[in-house]
Amino acid sequence: MFALTEDQELFRRTVREFAEREIRPVAQRYDQEERYPAENVARMAELGLMGITVPDQYGGAGLGALEYALAMEEVSRACAAHSVIMSVNVSLVCEPIVYYGSEEQKRRHLPALASARYIGAFCLSEPTSGSDAAHMATRAVRAGEGYVLDGTKNFITNGGVAGLYLVFAATDPQQESRGVSAFLVEADTPGLRPGPPEHKLGIRASTTTQVFFEQCRVPAANRLGDEGQGFRIAMSTLDCGRIGIAAQAVGIAQGAFELARDFVRERRAFGQRVADFQGIQWTLADMATRIEAARLLTYRAAALKDAEQPYGQAASMAKLYASETAMWVATKAIQLHGGYGYMREY
């Protein structure tokens, strides 16, 4: 049997209360306005969520992957845009700095990221290479005591609002995956330019942009890890990120399920509550069962990471199943709302 400790249950309740109090009341407005929730990001940092897995000596909360999953689930239950901002900062920027950064890089960036003095962005995907990251077009050419970056990154979460960009570029294109290196590039570096925000169908309070690098000079001291280690850094970072996205999907599904459940309890048809129809009860049971299965897959992946056991496959399975569950549950929730499910108010 998988059970949370008392401290973990208390932590979950604390994050849920915060999300209900600070995030849910404004989530719809931020989404409709496509506006970055800067005030709430600062509040999330005060609660320790923006640096939840960062060791305490670098200003973080020093908690594990399971607590991170719990926090992601509860924030996502109220608003997926808030959680994806948090997810990128924690698992795609802070984590690789923790594991691969020099002591100077850790002390320089982790306290700022954990406190949301500035947040991070992860720059891997490109217009012509998403999953095929080994064949990226962005180049980093050695020049004196540093590198010159040229290229374009695509679909960058936190683009335009981030203060630090973790950028992957080819330092030796002939070596393919072994020729990729990683760089920490401050937002005010000349030659770094975010594009305009993309207009997405959802998660609109989280900014997504292209990021352009045009003769962008980066000191060698800003390289994360060794030259040629970037692909390994990216892949291991994405393993961690899959736990966060799986937890986000669980939270989205849980939130959709609860809204649908509460709606059918109040809605009446043919002389009784809609929730009293057996067919509706079957649908709710299927929704709840899939959510719980996705949750356990996610917690297992997080527990394996905390135990320092191989977790890549478990994280991938959790992300696959949880994301498909979120889509399935959300679609069922729309159907259970009937015509109201297609109204923006809902």
PyMOL commands that set and color helices and strands:
alter all, ss='L'
color gray80, all
select helices_A, chain A and resi 6-33+38-46+49-51+56-58+65-78+80-100+103-114+133-135+173-179+220-222+230-266+274-276+278-306+312-336+338-342
alter helices_A, ss='H'
color red, helices_A
select strands_A, chain A and resi 120-123+139-143+146-157+164-170+180-186+192-194+208-219+223-224+268-269+272-273
alter strands_A, ss='S'
color yellow, strands_A
deselect
rebuild
show_as cartoon
